[in-house]
Amino acid sequence: MLAVERFSRRRFGGFVTAFAVGLVASFSPLIAQAGGPDAGLPTKIPDGTVLRIGDPETQRALELSGLIDQLPFKVEWANISGGPQTIEAFRANALDVGSVADIPPIHATWTGLKVKIIAAKFRKDPIAHPIYQLGIAPGVEVKPLADLRGKRIAFSPGQAQGALVLRILQAASLEKEDVDLIELPSKGDAYPVALAGKQVDVAPISGVLIKRYLRQYGADGAATIPHGLRDDPAHLYAPQAVLDDPAKAAALGEYVRYWALAARWVEEHPKEWIEGYYVATQGLNTEDGQYLVDADGQFDIPADWNDVIVRQQATIDLLAKELNKPAIKAEDLFDRRFEAIATNALNAS
């Protein structure tokens, strides 16, 4: 069918063109429109199609907004997020799509798991609205990034925090040998606990953990400092085997649409989001929820991934050098059939 699309655009003759266009139109439920941003992506979702999704925040946004009732496929929601959990679930064939930052797709590829990024979201003004700050242990002095020299820094190679640490060292003109990287997976409050217990001197911490760390240990001399770098990628990614399934690929295209609409609903309904997500499901109070909403700022979903891929390539090159990993092409990590789906959904509604 795709071959017929290409043939029809050559305009060899009126009869041939009309025949080809008619043939494409007759099969339009099965393929995207010729020349469209998602050309080649199946669009027919057979009855009974199920997606197993690990994206708890979007799940809650869809529930609160009522958009969940519009999904044209069945969903099995999994309370899974972050790189290690999603990769483990992918390998066990227990998950079709997950929500992560920029490092898990790279790490998965290095471990032999073929995955693709199908959606990309960022923050407007990411320097003013970073995800992470550097937590500083009580009694440790770090102000400019150059002060990191000789410090013990929490490091998680397969997670976004690990890549951020390497980028911070690069920005400070420091080598790995100039610091002591303490390998420690970032899970829950592991980093604030390690800081408070003086197991490490510095660790990247995020979200409400920043506020809680300062509240609990500020009187003892704990501090946080901004790192001054962009740290805002948020992606949906899926195993190649799932994307090779036409029914699931079509369903994923629709999920990306609703993922974008859910992001807009959250931004436009901060009070409902604070009470319905942070308070009702995360055990936070309204003040902490407002802190997180303010920290997020506004979201940005680009219609074009060229700059995204350039930034991803720079991250890959840095990680490959510092972690002694093989070079890979960032372009190969993105399924560009999905590239404009999210922005088209936002523009159409």
N, C-alpha and C positions, 0 to 999 in steps of 0.2 A: 504493500500500500504506500509506503514511503517512496518507493521507486516511481510509482505512478504520480505522486505529488511532484517530484522533480521533473518528470517527463512533461507534465501539464504546463509547467512554467516556461518551457522552451518555445511554446507557441509555434509549432511547426505548421499548423494549418487549422482552419476553423473546425473541421470535422473532428480531427484528432484532439484538439483542445477541448471541444465541447464534450467529447466522450470521456476524456480523462478527468475533467472537472466533475462531470456527473458521477463517475465512478468513485472519486474521492468523497463527494457529498453523500453518496449512498452508504459509505462506511464511516461517516463523521463521528458516530458515537465511540468508535474504536481508537481514533487518533486525534491529536490536536490539530487545529487549523494550520494549513500550510503557511509557513513564514512566521507563525506565532512564536512568542517567547518560550513556550513550552513544547515546541515542535518535537514530535517523536515520543512524547509521554502519553501512555494510554489514558483514556478518560472513562472507559466503561468499567463500572464497579458492579460485578455480578452480585446477585442476592446471596446473602450469607457470608460475604467477605468480612473478615475480622482483622483488625490491627491490634497488636499488643504494644501499648504505648507507655513509656517511662518518662513522664513529663508532668510531675505533680502540680506545679504552679499553673500550667495551662489547663489542666483538668479542672482545678478549682475555679479558674476564671470562666471557663465554659459553663460550669455548673451555676455560678452566681449570675452570669449574664443570660442564661437560658439558651445560649448557642448550642449547648450540648445536644439539645433535642433536634437540631437540624443536621447533625452529622449523617452523611449518607452511607454509613457502614457501621458495623458493630465494633465495639471497643472492649478490650480487656485491659484495664488500667493496672499499672504496676507502680508501686511506691519506690521507684528507682530513679536516681539521678546521679550525675557525676561520672567521671571516666571509669574508675575501677569497677563499679557496679554494672554499668551498661556493657562494658566489654565482656565481663563474666556472663552476663545474661545473653549477649549475642552468641557467645561461644556455646552456650547451653541450648541455643535455639529457643529461648524463652522470651525474646523481645524483638520487635520489628523496628522500633525507632526510639531514640533516646535524646535527651536534652543535656547538652554539655557546653563547655567553653571550647577553646581552639585546640587544646593539646590532645585530648583523647583520640580524635581521628588520626592524628600523626602517630601517637603511641600504638594504636591498634594496628596501623599499617606496618610498623616496625616489628610487631609481634606476629605478622603473617595473616592478620584478619583483614579482609578486604571490606572497606566501608566507604561511604560517600556522604558528604555534607549536602543537605537538601534545603536548608534555610539558614539565613544569617541575620542576626539582629545586633545592634550596637546601641550606644548611648550618645545623644547629642551632648557636645561639650564634655568629652570623656575625661579630660584632665581635671575639670571641676567636679566631676561626679565619678570618681574611681570606685571600683568594686573593693579593692584592697587598700589597706594602709599597713605600714610596717609597725608591728608591735615591738616595743622595746622593753626588755626585762627590767624589773626594779634594780636600781643601782648601776645600770649600764648607761653610758653616755654616747648617744648617736644623734647628731643633728644634721650636718651635711652628709650625703651618701658616702663621701670619702672616709667617714668615720667607721664604716663597716669593716675596714681592714682589720684583720685579726679576730673578728667576732665569730661566734658560733651561730650559724644561721640554719633554721629548720628548712629542709629541702625534700620535696617529693617529686622525683623525676618524671613520673607519668601523669602529673596533674598540672593544672594551670598555674598553681602557686610555684611549682618548681621552675617552669619557664620564666615566670615573672622574676624570680630571684636571679636567674642568669642574665636577664635583660637589665636588671638593676645594677648588677656588677659591671656589665658592659658600659652602662651609662656613667658609672663612677670610675671608669678606666681601671677596673680591678680584674684580676684573674681569679679563677677558682682557688688557686694555690695561695692567694692572699687572704683567704678566709677559711673557716672550718665548717664545711657543709655537713650538717647532721641529718642523715636520711630519716625522715619521719613522715609517714602518710598523714595528710590533712583530713581528718574525719571528726565531725562534730566540733567539740571544743578542745581537741588535742593540742592545738598550737597555743591557745591562751594558757592552758594548764602547764604546758612545757615552759612557757615564759615565766609564769608565776613561780614554778618550782626551780627556776634558774637552770633547767636542763639545756636551754639555748638562750642566747642573748637577743636574737632578733627572729621574727617570724612574720610572714604576711598573714593578716587576719581580715575578715570581711564581715559585712552586714552588722547585725546587732551585737555580734561578738566584740566589735570594736568598742561600742558603748559600754557593754558589760565589763570588759577587761579594765577599762579606765575607772568605772564605778567601783569595782571590787578591789583593784590593786593600785589605783592612782595615789592613794595616801602613802603607799609604800615606795613610791617613786616610779611606778610603771608609766609608760608614755606611748604615744603613737606619733609617727611622722608620715607625711605624704611622700610617695616615691616619685611623683611627677611624670609617670609614663602612662600610656594608654593600656588599659587592661580589661576592656569591655566586651570582647567577643562572646556571643551566645549563639549556639548552633543547634539545629536538629541534624542528626546523622543516622544512617541506616546501613545494615550490611548489604553488600552487593547482591547476595543471594536473594534478599527480600526485594530489591529493586529490579531484579530479573524476572520477578513474578508479575505479570501484567495487571492482575487484579489488585495486588497490594501496592504496586506502583501508582495506579490510578487513585487508590484510597489515600496514599501518602500525599498526592497532589492536592486532594481536597483537605487533608489535615493541615497542610501548610497554609492554605487559605484561612481556615478557622483559627489557626495559631496566630496569624497576623491580626485578625479581628478581635481575638481575645486580648492581645497586647494593647490594642487601642481602647478596648472597654476598660481595662485596668487603669490606664492613664486618665480616662475621662470620668472614672468613678472611684476616686481615691478613698472616700469614706467607707463605701461598701466593700472595697478591697481590704482595707485595714481590719474592719470588723469581721468580714466573712472569711478571710484567709489568715492574717497574722494573729488575730485574737482567737478566732474559733478553732483553727486547726494547728497553729504553731505555738500556742501557749504564751504569746506575748501580750503585753498590755497595749492600750491605744497609743500611748506615748512612744513606745518602741516601734509600733507599726508606722506612725507618722515619721519617725526618724528614718526608717527604711525607704518610705515613699519619697521623702525629700532627697535622700542620697541617690536614688535611682535617676532622678531628673526625667527627661523625656527620651523615649526610645527612637531609634533610627533604623529603618529597614531599607537598605539600598536596593534599587532596581537593577543595578549593574554590579557585578562581582569583580571587576578587573582590579580595583584598588584593594579589595578584600584579599584577593589571591596574592597580590604583591606583598601585602603585610604578612600573610601566612607563609609565603616563601622565605621571608626574612627570619621568621620564627623557626622554620624548619632548618635553615642554614645554621643558625646559632645553636640549636639543639644538636644537630648532627655533629658539629665541631666539638661542642663541649661534652657530649655524652658518647662520642665515638660511634655514631650511628650512620648508616648509609644515606646518601643524598636521595631525596625523592622530590618529584615535581608537585608543587602545591596544586596546580591545575588538575592533576589526576585525583585529587581528593574531593572535588566538587562535581556534582551532577547538575550541569547547567540547564537541563530540561526544566528544572524547578526555579530557575533564577528570578524570573519576574512574577511568579505566581502571587507572592505575598503582597507586593506593591499594587499589582492589578486588583487584588481583592480589596485593598484599602481605597483605591481610587474609584472602584465601581460601587461602593456602598456609602 
